């Protein structure tokens, strides 16, 4: 089943890896985190799929926590730069270089959030395809939506919010879709104090938005993991019950036939 995300190729490249458990940890000094390799849909073995999903939940939660903390750090740092710019004609080159680094890390944060949303939505799709019991499981999501649809809604909202913020500053999302585009835009904006201030203000707003959005995404992932845990527990209970019934059947006492008694069908 093909995902329903509508994204540019630049964003899709960053989000196509589905093994969230293999994502490296984000840090204040780290650049864009890139996930390695295995997609949920390539896991032919159902047990392997379930094991990977079970192990990924905590790691995804930790990843989102650190992404949120990094967004908060960038938000605070950009505010400091804004205050500095108010007291000087223009930020010097070495300070502006730090601004560029922070804003590029902010772009990476957006990519990572989209990646997690895309991957967890894919996981929900794959589980619904492979396990009827999972597909039939009722959730507390609004309008009986699947997690895949809810992640899509989160992704669309996040991108639209960023787009609106950039548009209000006479910028476009395309200018910040790639590292190369981001650096080119920032170099142009660094040529004047007004351009620098615009970049700082837009970056500060987007950082604040990402703190809020990552918290919402973390709540979605947590809810999905809780539902999966309930489903897995139900499956295990059914397995245990079936095994108990088999053991009872095969271990039942067999009545012996008395000597001399003739075996014949009874109608």
Protein Blocks (a to p, Z undefined) as FASTA:
>chain_A
ZZfbdcdfklmmmmmpmblmlpccddfkbccdddehiafklmmblklmmmmmmmmmmmmm
mmmmmmmmmmmmmmmmmmmmmmmmmmpfbdcfklmmmmmmmmmmmmmmmmmmmmmmmmmm
mmmmmmmmmmmklmmpccfbehhiafklmmmmmmmmmmmmmmmmmmmnopafklmmpmkl
mmmmmmmmmmpmklmmmmmmmmmmmmmmmmmmmmmmmmmmmmmmmmmmmmmmmmmmmmmm
mmmmmmmmmmpccddddehiacdddZZ
